[in-house]
Amino acid sequence: MTTLSPFKIVPLLLPAAFLIILLVLWLPERIELLDNVYMDTFKTSFVGILLEALPFVLAGALLSSLLQVFVPDEVLSRWIPKKPVPAILFACLLGVIFPVCECGMIPLVRRLIHKGMPVYVAIVFILSGPIINPVVYGATFMAFRSHPDLAYARMGLAFAVAFLIGLIVYVTVKKSPVRWSMERETGGNAHLHAARGGRLASVFVHTSDEFFDMGKYLIIGCLLTAGIQTFMVRESLSAIGGHPLGSYLFMMGLAFALSLCSTSDAFVASTFLHTFPAGSLIAFMVLGPMLDFKNAMMLMALFKTKFALYLFFLIAACVFVGSVLISVWL
């Protein structure tokens, strides 16, 4: 009999609590928002965001499954340069070759660390891999067709943040921060499926599992975003968007709470294009894949608590400062 893992349940609690608070505190004062016009707008917005994002989520799940089944972990370990700067550059660009969604990144990296990948290289791969890859770039470019510079800025800031954090971790962390007592991820499910029906069957099973696992986060994110866009008073959004500090903190907090997949978050961010500054949208699209609620739980499981909190601070600070600086260019 299978049991639900806490790491699959807990990430759903924060968005659900956010939605419940919204319903309890907000809607009774604005009962007119339940009018058919608002509900039609909500449904149209939700379906539009969802349909735009689904193909990219499916593509990401398929590519991740192909990597899981056909590429041995040892291949990546043999390719890593020995010197720190080339190794960090290699890890920053590894997602271009092996596009893995953040939903499956940490189990993969855990195996690579156990096979000898340096921790600072693994962290760079965790941060950059879900963003700097062709699938995410294509999704971002499609979401901001009229503003392609936002796609370039997202890739550039993700590269800079991952590279800088990799250097900081290499210089400041000398002891291994990994919880070695944890049970090792061996890809047993994939091997079991492969034994039953071959590698092709394993690809389809892994793809469907990852697609539906990511899909629940995508649907919750689309629901909350459509609700914010439809029911929240435009003046309130404009007030937040017009406040320099508030817009960045709001979008970074939203990215953490929604826990969207990196192949779909650009479509959510694009709905805020005319109410929030471009820099805050970049912060949303870079912070989310690096540090959201579900990833934070998995990082806390992989690394010791003190190091995990240190890593969270580095990610938030670098993304905030970098997005503010890059907004000058945008």
DRENDO-1510 file (C-alpha; in Angstrom, 1 decimal, always signed):
<recs>
REC; n; res; u; v; w
REC; 1; MET; +0.0; +0.0; +0.0 .
REC; 2; THR; +1.5; +3.3; -1.0 .
REC; 3; THR; +1.6; +6.3; +1.3 .
REC; 4; LEU; +1.7; +10.0; +0.4 .
REC; 5; SER; +5.1; +11.6; +1.1 .
REC; 6; PRO; +5.1; +14.7; +3.3 .
REC; 7; PHE; +7.1; +16.5; +0.6 .
REC; 8; LYS; +4.2; +16.0; -1.9 .
REC; 9; ILE; +1.6; +17.2; +0.6 .
REC; 10; VAL; +3.2; +20.2; +2.3 .
REC; 11; PRO; +3.9; +22.3; -0.8 .
REC; 12; LEU; +0.1; +22.3; -1.4 .
REC; 13; LEU; -0.7; +23.8; +2.0 .
REC; 14; LEU; +0.7; +27.3; +1.6 .
REC; 15; PRO; -1.2; +28.1; -1.7 .
REC; 16; ALA; -4.3; +26.5; -0.2 .
REC; 17; ALA; -4.0; +28.7; +2.9 .
REC; 18; PHE; -3.5; +31.7; +0.7 .
REC; 19; LEU; -6.6; +31.0; -1.2 .
REC; 20; ILE; -8.7; +30.3; +2.0 .
REC; 21; ILE; -7.5; +33.6; +3.6 .
REC; 22; LEU; -8.5; +35.4; +0.4 .
REC; 23; LEU; -12.0; +33.9; +0.4 .
REC; 24; VAL; -12.6; +34.5; +4.1 .
REC; 25; LEU; -11.3; +38.0; +4.4 .
REC; 26; TRP; -11.9; +39.5; +0.9 .
REC; 27; LEU; -14.9; +38.2; -0.9 .
REC; 28; PRO; -17.6; +38.9; +1.8 .
REC; 29; GLU; -16.8; +42.6; +1.4 .
REC; 30; ARG; -16.9; +42.4; -2.3 .
REC; 31; ILE; -19.8; +40.0; -3.0 .
REC; 32; GLU; -20.4; +41.7; -6.3 .
REC; 33; LEU; -17.2; +40.1; -7.6 .
REC; 34; LEU; -19.1; +36.8; -7.9 .
REC; 35; ASP; -21.2; +38.4; -10.7 .
REC; 36; ASN; -21.1; +36.4; -13.9 .
REC; 37; VAL; -19.0; +39.0; -15.6 .
REC; 38; TYR; -16.2; +38.5; -13.1 .
REC; 39; MET; -16.5; +34.7; -13.2 .
REC; 40; ASP; -16.4; +34.6; -17.0 .
REC; 41; THR; -13.2; +36.7; -16.8 .
REC; 42; PHE; -11.7; +34.4; -14.2 .
REC; 43; LYS; -12.5; +31.3; -16.3 .
REC; 44; THR; -11.1; +32.9; -19.5 .
REC; 45; SER; -7.9; +34.0; -17.7 .
REC; 46; PHE; -7.4; +30.6; -16.0 .
REC; 47; VAL; -7.9; +28.6; -19.2 .
REC; 48; GLY; -5.7; +30.9; -21.3 .
REC; 49; ILE; -2.7; +30.7; -18.9 .
REC; 50; LEU; -3.1; +26.9; -18.5 .
REC; 51; LEU; -3.4; +26.1; -22.2 .
REC; 52; GLU; -0.3; +28.3; -23.0 .
REC; 53; ALA; +1.8; +26.6; -20.4 .
REC; 54; LEU; +0.8; +22.9; -20.7 .
REC; 55; PRO; +2.8; +22.1; -23.9 .
REC; 56; PHE; +6.0; +23.4; -22.3 .
REC; 57; VAL; +5.4; +21.5; -19.1 .
REC; 58; LEU; +4.9; +18.3; -21.1 .
REC; 59; ALA; +8.1; +19.0; -23.1 .
REC; 60; GLY; +10.0; +19.5; -20.0 .
REC; 61; ALA; +8.7; +16.3; -18.4 .
REC; 62; LEU; +9.5; +14.3; -21.5 .
REC; 63; LEU; +13.1; +15.6; -21.8 .
REC; 64; SER; +13.6; +15.0; -18.1 .
REC; 65; SER; +12.4; +11.4; -18.5 .
REC; 66; LEU; +14.8; +10.8; -21.4 .
REC; 67; LEU; +17.7; +12.0; -19.3 .
REC; 68; GLN; +16.5; +9.9; -16.4 .
REC; 69; VAL; +16.3; +6.7; -18.4 .
REC; 70; PHE; +19.0; +7.0; -21.1 .
REC; 71; VAL; +21.9; +9.0; -19.5 .
REC; 72; PRO; +23.8; +7.4; -16.7 .
REC; 73; ASP; +24.7; +9.7; -13.8 .
REC; 74; GLU; +28.4; +8.8; -14.2 .
REC; 75; VAL; +28.5; +10.6; -17.5 .
REC; 76; LEU; +28.0; +14.0; -15.9 .
REC; 77; SER; +30.5; +13.3; -13.2 .
REC; 78; ARG; +33.3; +12.5; -15.7 .
REC; 79; TRP; +32.7; +15.7; -17.6 .
REC; 80; ILE; +33.1; +18.1; -14.6 .
REC; 81; PRO; +36.4; +20.1; -14.8 .
REC; 82; LYS; +38.7; +19.9; -11.8 .
REC; 83; LYS; +39.3; +23.7; -11.4 .
REC; 84; PRO; +36.5; +25.7; -9.7 .
REC; 85; VAL; +35.8; +28.5; -12.2 .
REC; 86; PRO; +35.6; +26.1; -15.3 .
REC; 87; ALA; +33.5; +23.7; -13.2 .
REC; 88; ILE; +31.1; +26.5; -12.2 .
REC; 89; LEU; +30.8; +27.6; -15.8 .
REC; 90; PHE; +30.2; +24.0; -16.9 .
REC; 91; ALA; +27.4; +23.6; -14.3 .
REC; 92; CYS; +25.8; +26.9; -15.4 .
REC; 93; LEU; +25.5; +25.6; -18.9 .
REC; 94; LEU; +24.7; +22.0; -18.1 .
REC; 95; GLY; +21.0; +22.7; -18.4 .
REC; 96; VAL; +21.4; +23.5; -22.1 .
REC; 97; ILE; +22.5; +19.9; -22.7 .
REC; 98; PHE; +20.3; +18.3; -20.0 .
REC; 99; PRO; +17.1; +20.3; -19.5 .
REC; 100; VAL; +15.7; +19.1; -16.2 .
REC; 101; CYS; +12.7; +20.8; -14.4 .
REC; 102; GLU; +13.3; +21.9; -10.8 .
REC; 103; CYS; +10.7; +19.3; -9.8 .
REC; 104; GLY; +13.1; +16.5; -10.6 .
REC; 105; MET; +16.4; +18.4; -10.1 .
REC; 106; ILE; +17.2; +17.6; -6.4 .
REC; 107; PRO; +16.7; +13.8; -6.6 .
REC; 108; LEU; +19.1; +13.8; -9.6 .
REC; 109; VAL; +21.6; +16.0; -7.9 .
REC; 110; ARG; +21.5; +14.0; -4.8 .
REC; 111; ARG; +22.6; +10.9; -6.8 .
REC; 112; LEU; +25.3; +13.0; -8.5 .
REC; 113; ILE; +26.7; +14.2; -5.2 .
REC; 114; HIS; +26.9; +10.6; -3.9 .
REC; 115; LYS; +28.8; +9.7; -7.1 .
REC; 116; GLY; +31.4; +12.4; -6.5 .
REC; 117; MET; +30.1; +15.7; -7.9 .
REC; 118; PRO; +31.4; +18.6; -5.7 .
REC; 119; VAL; +28.7; +20.3; -3.6 .
REC; 120; TYR; +29.4; +23.8; -5.0 .
REC; 121; VAL; +29.0; +22.4; -8.6 .
REC; 122; ALA; +25.8; +20.6; -7.6 .
REC; 123; ILE; +24.3; +23.8; -6.2 .
REC; 124; VAL; +25.1; +25.7; -9.4 .
REC; 125; PHE; +23.4; +23.0; -11.4 .
REC; 126; ILE; +20.4; +23.1; -9.0 .
REC; 127; LEU; +20.1; +26.9; -9.5 .
REC; 128; SER; +20.8; +27.3; -13.2 .
REC; 129; GLY; +19.6; +24.0; -14.7 .
REC; 130; PRO; +15.8; +24.7; -14.4 .
REC; 131; ILE; +16.2; +28.1; -16.1 .
REC; 132; ILE; +19.1; +28.0; -18.5 .
REC; 133; ASN; +17.8; +25.4; -20.9 .
REC; 134; PRO; +16.1; +25.5; -24.4 .
REC; 135; VAL; +12.6; +24.6; -23.1 .
REC; 136; VAL; +12.4; +27.4; -20.5 .
REC; 137; TYR; +13.9; +29.9; -22.9 .
REC; 138; GLY; +11.3; +29.0; -25.6 .
REC; 139; ALA; +8.5; +29.2; -23.0 .
REC; 140; THR; +9.7; +32.6; -21.8 .
REC; 141; PHE; +10.1; +33.9; -25.3 .
REC; 142; MET; +6.6; +32.8; -26.2 .
REC; 143; ALA; +5.1; +34.4; -23.1 .
REC; 144; PHE; +6.8; +37.7; -23.8 .
REC; 145; ARG; +6.7; +37.7; -27.6 .
REC; 146; SER; +6.4; +41.5; -27.6 .
REC; 147; HIS; +9.3; +41.9; -25.1 .
REC; 148; PRO; +12.0; +39.4; -26.0 .
REC; 149; ASP; +14.5; +41.3; -23.9 .
REC; 150; LEU; +12.8; +39.9; -20.8 .
REC; 151; ALA; +13.7; +36.3; -22.0 .
REC; 152; TYR; +17.4; +37.4; -22.5 .
REC; 153; ALA; +17.4; +39.1; -19.1 .
REC; 154; ARG; +16.0; +36.1; -17.3 .
REC; 155; MET; +18.7; +33.8; -18.8 .
REC; 156; GLY; +21.5; +36.4; -18.0 .
REC; 157; LEU; +20.4; +37.0; -14.4 .
REC; 158; ALA; +20.0; +33.3; -13.7 .
REC; 159; PHE; +23.5; +32.7; -15.1 .
REC; 160; ALA; +25.0; +35.5; -13.0 .
REC; 161; VAL; +23.2; +34.5; -9.7 .
REC; 162; ALA; +24.2; +30.8; -10.1 .
REC; 163; PHE; +27.8; +31.6; -10.9 .
REC; 164; LEU; +28.2; +34.1; -8.0 .
REC; 165; ILE; +26.6; +31.7; -5.5 .
REC; 166; GLY; +28.8; +28.9; -6.7 .
REC; 167; LEU; +31.9; +31.0; -6.1 .
REC; 168; ILE; +30.6; +32.1; -2.6 .
REC; 169; VAL; +29.9; +28.5; -1.6 .
REC; 170; TYR; +33.3; +27.3; -2.9 .
REC; 171; VAL; +35.1; +29.9; -0.9 .
REC; 172; THR; +33.1; +29.9; +2.3 .
REC; 173; VAL; +31.9; +26.3; +2.8 .
REC; 174; LYS; +34.7; +23.8; +3.6 .
REC; 175; LYS; +32.8; +21.0; +5.2 .
REC; 176; SER; +30.2; +18.9; +3.4 .
REC; 177; PRO; +26.7; +20.3; +4.2 .
REC; 178; VAL; +25.0; +17.2; +2.8 .
REC; 179; ARG; +22.9; +15.0; +5.1 .
REC; 180; TRP; +24.7; +11.8; +4.3 .
REC; 181; SER; +22.4; +9.8; +6.6 .
REC; 182; MET; +19.6; +10.2; +4.1 .
REC; 183; GLU; +18.5; +7.3; +2.1 .
REC; 184; ARG; +20.1; +7.5; -1.3 .
REC; 185; GLU; +18.1; +8.1; -4.4 .
REC; 186; THR; +18.8; +5.2; -6.8 .
REC; 187; GLY; +16.2; +5.7; -9.4 .
REC; 188; GLY; +14.6; +2.4; -8.3 .
REC; 189; ASN; +11.2; +3.2; -9.8 .
REC; 190; ALA; +12.7; +3.9; -13.2 .
REC; 191; HIS; +14.7; +0.6; -13.1 .
REC; 192; LEU; +11.5; -1.2; -12.0 .
REC; 193; HIS; +9.5; +0.2; -14.9 .
REC; 194; ALA; +12.4; -0.5; -17.3 .
REC; 195; ALA; +12.5; -4.1; -16.1 .
REC; 196; ARG; +8.8; -4.6; -16.6 .
REC; 197; GLY; +8.4; -2.9; -20.0 .
REC; 198; GLY; +11.7; -1.7; -21.4 .
REC; 199; ARG; +13.2; +1.7; -21.6 .
REC; 200; LEU; +10.5; +3.2; -23.8 .
REC; 201; ALA; +7.8; +2.2; -21.4 .
REC; 202; SER; +9.9; +3.7; -18.6 .
REC; 203; VAL; +10.1; +7.0; -20.5 .
REC; 204; PHE; +6.3; +7.1; -20.8 .
REC; 205; VAL; +5.7; +6.2; -17.2 .
REC; 206; HIS; +8.2; +8.6; -15.9 .
REC; 207; THR; +6.9; +11.4; -18.2 .
REC; 208; SER; +3.3; +10.9; -17.0 .
REC; 209; ASP; +4.3; +10.8; -13.4 .
REC; 210; GLU; +6.4; +14.0; -13.6 .
REC; 211; PHE; +3.8; +15.7; -15.8 .
REC; 212; PHE; +0.9; +15.1; -13.3 .
REC; 213; ASP; +3.2; +15.9; -10.3 .
REC; 214; MET; +4.1; +19.3; -11.9 .
REC; 215; GLY; +0.6; +19.7; -13.1 .
REC; 216; LYS; -1.0; +20.2; -9.7 .
REC; 217; TYR; +1.4; +23.0; -8.9 .
REC; 218; LEU; +0.7; +24.6; -12.3 .
REC; 219; ILE; -3.1; +24.4; -11.8 .
REC; 220; ILE; -2.9; +26.0; -8.3 .
REC; 221; GLY; -0.6; +28.7; -9.7 .
REC; 222; CYS; -3.0; +29.4; -12.6 .
REC; 223; LEU; -6.0; +29.5; -10.2 .
REC; 224; LEU; -4.3; +32.0; -7.8 .
REC; 225; THR; -3.0; +34.1; -10.6 .
REC; 226; ALA; -6.3; +34.3; -12.4 .
REC; 227; GLY; -8.0; +35.1; -9.1 .
REC; 228; ILE; -5.6; +37.9; -8.4 .
REC; 229; GLN; -6.0; +39.3; -11.9 .
REC; 230; THR; -9.8; +39.1; -11.8 .
REC; 231; PHE; -10.9; +39.8; -8.2 .
REC; 232; MET; -8.1; +42.1; -6.9 .
REC; 233; VAL; -8.9; +45.7; -7.4 .
REC; 234; ARG; -6.8; +47.1; -10.1 .
REC; 235; GLU; -5.9; +50.1; -8.0 .
REC; 236; SER; -4.4; +47.8; -5.4 .
REC; 237; LEU; -2.2; +46.0; -7.9 .
REC; 238; SER; -1.1; +49.3; -9.4 .
REC; 239; ALA; -0.2; +50.6; -6.0 .
REC; 240; ILE; +1.9; +47.6; -5.3 .
REC; 241; GLY; +3.5; +47.7; -8.7 .
REC; 242; GLY; +4.2; +51.4; -8.4 .
REC; 243; HIS; +6.1; +51.0; -5.2 .
REC; 244; PRO; +9.7; +50.1; -6.1 .
REC; 245; LEU; +10.4; +47.9; -3.0 .
REC; 246; GLY; +6.9; +46.5; -2.8 .
REC; 247; SER; +6.7; +45.3; -6.3 .
REC; 248; TYR; +9.9; +43.3; -6.0 .
REC; 249; LEU; +9.0; +41.8; -2.6 .
REC; 250; PHE; +5.5; +41.0; -3.8 .
REC; 251; MET; +6.6; +39.2; -6.9 .
REC; 252; MET; +9.4; +37.3; -5.1 .
REC; 253; GLY; +6.9; +36.2; -2.4 .
REC; 254; LEU; +4.4; +35.2; -5.0 .
REC; 255; ALA; +7.0; +33.1; -6.8 .
REC; 256; PHE; +7.9; +31.3; -3.5 .
REC; 257; ALA; +4.3; +30.6; -2.6 .
REC; 258; LEU; +3.0; +29.5; -6.0 .
REC; 259; SER; +5.8; +27.0; -6.6 .
REC; 260; LEU; +5.3; +27.0; -10.3 .
REC; 261; CYS; +7.3; +24.9; -12.8 .
REC; 262; SER; +10.0; +26.9; -14.6 .
REC; 263; THR; +8.4; +25.9; -17.9 .
REC; 264; SER; +5.1; +27.7; -17.0 .
REC; 265; ASP; +5.9; +30.5; -14.7 .
REC; 266; ALA; +6.7; +33.0; -17.6 .
REC; 267; PHE; +3.0; +32.8; -18.7 .
REC; 268; VAL; +1.9; +33.7; -15.2 .
REC; 269; ALA; +4.5; +36.5; -15.0 .
REC; 270; SER; +3.3; +37.9; -18.4 .
REC; 271; THR; -0.2; +38.6; -16.9 .
REC; 272; PHE; +1.5; +41.2; -14.6 .
REC; 273; LEU; +3.4; +42.9; -17.5 .
REC; 274; HIS; +1.3; +46.1; -17.5 .
REC; 275; THR; +1.0; +46.6; -13.8 .
REC; 276; PHE; +4.5; +45.7; -12.5 .
REC; 277; PRO; +7.9; +46.9; -13.5 .
REC; 278; ALA; +9.9; +44.5; -15.7 .
REC; 279; GLY; +12.6; +44.0; -13.1 .
REC; 280; SER; +10.1; +42.6; -10.6 .
REC; 281; LEU; +8.9; +40.1; -13.3 .
REC; 282; ILE; +12.5; +39.0; -13.8 .
REC; 283; ALA; +12.8; +38.5; -10.0 .
REC; 284; PHE; +9.7; +36.4; -10.1 .
REC; 285; MET; +11.0; +34.2; -13.0 .
REC; 286; VAL; +14.5; +33.7; -11.5 .
REC; 287; LEU; +13.6; +33.2; -7.8 .
REC; 288; GLY; +10.8; +30.8; -8.4 .
REC; 289; PRO; +12.8; +28.0; -10.0 .
REC; 290; MET; +15.7; +28.5; -7.6 .
REC; 291; LEU; +13.8; +28.8; -4.4 .
REC; 292; ASP; +10.1; +28.1; -4.0 .
REC; 293; PHE; +8.1; +26.4; -1.2 .
REC; 294; LYS; +8.5; +22.8; -2.5 .
REC; 295; ASN; +12.2; +23.3; -3.4 .
REC; 296; ALA; +12.9; +24.8; +0.0 .
REC; 297; MET; +11.5; +21.6; +1.7 .
REC; 298; MET; +13.6; +19.3; -0.5 .
REC; 299; LEU; +16.7; +21.5; +0.0 .
REC; 300; MET; +16.2; +21.3; +3.7 .
REC; 301; ALA; +16.0; +17.5; +3.4 .
REC; 302; LEU; +19.2; +17.3; +1.2 .
REC; 303; PHE; +21.4; +19.8; +3.1 .
REC; 304; LYS; +22.0; +20.5; +6.8 .
REC; 305; THR; +19.7; +23.2; +8.2 .
REC; 306; LYS; +22.3; +25.9; +8.8 .
REC; 307; PHE; +23.7; +25.6; +5.2 .
REC; 308; ALA; +20.2; +25.5; +3.7 .
REC; 309; LEU; +19.2; +28.7; +5.4 .
REC; 310; TYR; +22.5; +30.3; +4.3 .
REC; 311; LEU; +21.7; +29.2; +0.7 .
REC; 312; PHE; +18.2; +30.6; +0.9 .
REC; 313; PHE; +19.6; +34.0; +2.0 .
REC; 314; LEU; +22.2; +34.0; -0.8 .
REC; 315; ILE; +19.5; +33.2; -3.4 .
REC; 316; ALA; +17.0; +35.8; -2.2 .
REC; 317; ALA; +19.7; +38.6; -1.8 .
REC; 318; CYS; +21.4; +37.9; -5.2 .
REC; 319; VAL; +18.1; +37.7; -7.1 .
REC; 320; PHE; +16.8; +40.9; -5.5 .
REC; 321; VAL; +20.0; +43.0; -6.1 .
REC; 322; GLY; +20.4; +41.5; -9.6 .
REC; 323; SER; +16.9; +42.2; -10.7 .
REC; 324; VAL; +17.0; +45.8; -9.4 .
REC; 325; LEU; +20.3; +46.4; -11.3 .
REC; 326; ILE; +19.0; +44.7; -14.5 .
REC; 327; SER; +15.8; +46.8; -14.4 .
REC; 328; VAL; +18.1; +49.8; -15.3 .
REC; 329; TRP; +18.9; +48.1; -18.6 .
REC; 330; LEU; +15.3; +47.0; -19.2 .
</recs>
